[in-house]
Amino acid sequence: MMDPKKLSQQMIDLSKTSVDNSFDAMMMLQEQLERWSNLYWGPVVNLPQEVKKGLNEWTKTHHKNCEQFKKVLDDGFKNLESLYF
Protein backbone atom coordinates (compact mmCIF):
# COMPACT_ATOMS: atom_id res chain seq x y z
CA MET A 1 0.00 0.00 0.00
CA MET A 2 1.21 3.48 -0.84
CA ASP A 3 2.10 6.00 1.84
CA PRO A 4 -0.67 8.65 2.09
CA LYS A 5 1.88 11.48 2.25
CA LYS A 6 3.59 10.27 -0.89
CA LEU A 7 0.25 9.89 -2.66
CA SER A 8 -0.79 13.40 -1.60
CA GLN A 9 2.53 14.81 -2.83
CA GLN A 10 2.10 13.08 -6.19
CA MET A 11 -1.43 14.46 -6.54
CA ILE A 12 -0.24 17.98 -5.73
CA ASP A 13 2.66 17.62 -8.16
CA LEU A 14 0.33 16.41 -10.91
CA SER A 15 -2.06 19.32 -10.30
CA LYS A 16 0.78 21.85 -10.28
CA THR A 17 2.24 20.43 -13.48
CA SER A 18 -1.17 20.57 -15.16
CA VAL A 19 -1.74 24.16 -14.06
CA ASP A 20 1.79 25.20 -15.11
CA ASN A 21 1.44 23.58 -18.53
CA SER A 22 -1.98 25.15 -19.09
CA PHE A 23 -0.70 28.56 -18.04
CA ASP A 24 2.35 28.26 -20.30
CA ALA A 25 0.15 27.27 -23.25
CA MET A 26 -2.15 30.22 -22.57
CA MET A 27 0.82 32.60 -22.46
CA MET A 28 2.24 31.20 -25.70
CA LEU A 29 -1.12 31.73 -27.39
CA GLN A 30 -1.33 35.26 -26.01
CA GLU A 31 2.16 36.09 -27.28
CA GLN A 32 1.29 34.75 -30.72
CA LEU A 33 -1.89 36.83 -30.80
CA GLU A 34 0.13 39.90 -29.85
CA ARG A 35 2.54 39.25 -32.73
CA TRP A 36 -0.35 38.86 -35.16
CA SER A 37 -2.01 42.02 -33.91
CA ASN A 38 1.27 43.95 -34.25
CA LEU A 39 1.62 42.69 -37.81
CA TYR A 40 -1.93 43.77 -38.54
CA TRP A 41 -2.05 47.11 -36.71
CA GLY A 42 1.59 48.10 -37.17
CA PRO A 43 1.39 49.21 -40.80
CA VAL A 44 -1.96 51.00 -40.39
CA VAL A 45 -1.15 54.64 -41.11
CA ASN A 46 -4.48 56.16 -40.11
CA LEU A 47 -4.54 54.60 -36.66
CA PRO A 48 -4.29 57.40 -34.09
CA GLN A 49 -1.22 57.40 -31.88
CA GLU A 50 -3.44 57.35 -28.78
CA VAL A 51 -4.93 54.04 -29.90
CA LYS A 52 -1.49 52.50 -30.44
CA LYS A 53 -0.39 53.81 -27.05
CA GLY A 54 -3.53 52.37 -25.45
CA LEU A 55 -2.92 48.97 -27.02
CA ASN A 56 0.68 48.97 -25.78
CA GLU A 57 -0.41 49.94 -22.27
CA TRP A 58 -3.07 47.24 -22.27
CA THR A 59 -0.46 44.67 -23.33
CA LYS A 60 1.93 45.73 -20.56
CA THR A 61 -0.86 45.62 -17.98
CA HIS A 62 -1.95 42.19 -19.19
CA HIS A 63 1.59 40.81 -18.86
CA LYS A 64 1.92 42.27 -15.37
CA ASN A 65 -1.41 40.77 -14.30
CA CYS A 66 -0.48 37.38 -15.74
CA GLU A 67 2.77 37.41 -13.78
CA GLN A 68 0.86 38.29 -10.60
CA PHE A 69 -1.69 35.54 -11.28
CA LYS A 70 1.12 33.00 -11.80
CA LYS A 71 2.68 34.09 -8.50
CA VAL A 72 -0.67 33.61 -6.72
CA LEU A 73 -0.97 30.11 -8.22
CA ASP A 74 2.58 29.19 -7.17
CA ASP A 75 2.03 30.56 -3.67
CA GLY A 76 -1.22 28.59 -3.43
CA PHE A 77 0.55 25.36 -4.26
CA LYS A 78 3.28 26.15 -1.72
CA ASN A 79 0.61 26.74 0.92
CA LEU A 80 -1.15 23.51 -0.04
CA GLU A 81 2.09 21.58 0.32
CA SER A 82 2.78 23.18 3.69
CA LEU A 83 -0.60 21.92 4.93
CA TYR A 84 0.27 18.32 4.10
CA PHE A 85 3.99 18.21 4.78
PyMOL commands that set and color helices and strands:
alter all, ss='L'
color gray80, all
select helices_A, chain A and resi 4-41+49-84
alter helices_A, ss='H'
color red, helices_A
deselect
rebuild
show_as cartoon
